[in-house]
Amino acid sequence: MTHHWIKLELDVRTFDATHFTGYVERCRTAGIRLTTLAELGDTSSHRRTLYELNKECSADIPDRGEFYTFEEYLESRIDVPSLRGRGISVAMKTVGIEFACLCGVDKIRTAHHPANTAAIEMNRRLGYVDAEWD
């Protein structure tokens, strides 16, 4: 079955992180550290841990199918230039958007399966709007 993916885009320059700092602070207060692989140290162990986290989170994606092998994951997600209900996703996205802004990124794009309403609603709450691109 073919699905029309929901494409969203955020203008990073107009993103106001102050609306979402509560999420970030709650995570930090709960002992959740939001960091980058570069900050942690780009080691085999940290890459494996990040892979396992992504693999677990991908289970929420409708019709996702089999997750990448570790080698495929490294190739597509790492070796390239570029607990539910606790606000962790919003906090992670907020920190990521702020980082993208620091790097001079103007827009962030994301595509979602239409049944992944939680992710679509979260992104819209963050300011993402419907978009089209090839």
C-alpha positions in Angstrom: 0.0 0.0 0.0 1.3 3.4 -1.0 1.0 6.2 1.5 1.2 10.0 1.0 3.9 11.0 3.4 3.4 14.1 5.5 6.1 16.6 4.7 6.8 19.3 7.2 9.4 22.1 7.3 10.6 24.5 10.0 12.1 27.9 9.5 14.8 27.7 12.1 15.4 31.5 12.0 11.9 32.1 13.5 11.9 29.2 16.0 11.4 30.4 19.6 13.0 27.9 21.9 11.7 29.7 25.0 8.3 28.1 24.4 9.9 24.7 25.0 12.5 25.2 27.6 10.3 23.6 30.2 10.7 20.3 28.4 14.4 20.6 28.3 14.6 21.6 32.0 12.3 18.7 33.0 14.6 16.2 31.2 17.7 17.7 32.8 16.1 17.6 36.2 15.2 14.0 35.7 18.8 13.2 34.9 18.4 12.9 31.1 21.5 14.4 29.4 20.9 15.9 26.0 24.2 15.8 24.2 25.9 15.1 20.9 28.0 12.1 19.8 30.9 14.5 19.4 30.5 15.7 23.0 30.3 12.1 24.3 33.1 10.9 22.2 32.7 9.2 18.8 33.5 5.7 20.0 32.3 2.3 18.8 30.4 1.9 22.1 28.6 5.2 21.8 27.7 4.5 18.2 26.3 1.2 19.2 24.2 2.8 22.0 22.9 5.4 19.6 22.0 2.7 17.1 20.1 0.8 19.7 18.2 3.9 20.8 17.2 4.7 17.2 16.2 1.1 16.6 13.9 1.1 19.6 12.4 4.5 18.7 11.7 3.4 15.1 9.3 0.8 16.4 6.7 3.7 16.6 6.9 4.4 12.9 4.0 2.7 11.1 4.9 0.3 8.3 8.6 0.9 9.1 9.6 -2.6 8.4 13.0 -4.0 9.5 15.4 -1.5 11.0 18.8 -1.0 9.4 21.6 -3.3 10.3 24.2 -1.6 12.4 26.5 -1.3 9.4 23.7 0.3 7.3 22.9 2.6 10.2 26.4 3.8 10.4 26.6 4.4 6.7 23.3 6.3 6.4 23.2 8.1 9.8 26.7 8.4 11.2 29.2 8.4 8.4 27.6 11.3 6.6 28.1 15.1 6.9 25.2 16.1 8.1 10.7 7.4 27.6 7.6 8.3 26.0 5.2 10.8 27.5 7.9 12.7 29.5 8.6 15.4 26.9 11.9 13.9 25.9 11.2 14.1 22.2 10.2 17.8 22.4 13.3 18.5 24.5 15.6 16.6 22.0 14.0 18.4 19.0 14.4 21.8 20.8 18.1 21.2 21.5 18.6 19.9 17.9 16.9 23.0 16.4 18.9 25.3 18.5 22.1 23.4 17.4 21.0 23.7 13.7 20.5 27.4 14.2 24.1 27.7 15.6 25.3 25.9 12.5 23.6 28.4 10.2 20.9 26.0 9.0 17.8 28.0 7.7 15.3 25.1 7.3 14.7 21.7 8.7 12.6 19.2 6.8 11.0 16.0 8.0 8.6 13.4 6.5 6.2 11.2 8.4 4.0 8.3 7.7 0.4 9.7 7.9 -0.4 7.3 10.7 2.4 8.7 12.9 0.2 11.4 14.2 2.1 11.8 17.5 5.3 12.9 15.6 3.3 15.0 13.2 1.5 16.8 16.0 4.7 17.3 18.0 6.5 18.9 15.0 3.5 21.1 14.2 3.5 22.3 17.9 7.2 23.1 17.4 6.3 25.3 14.4 6.8 22.9 11.5 4.3 23.7 8.6 3.2 21.6 5.6 5.7 21.7 2.7 6.4 20.1 -0.6 9.7 19.1 -2.1 11.0 16.4 -4.4 
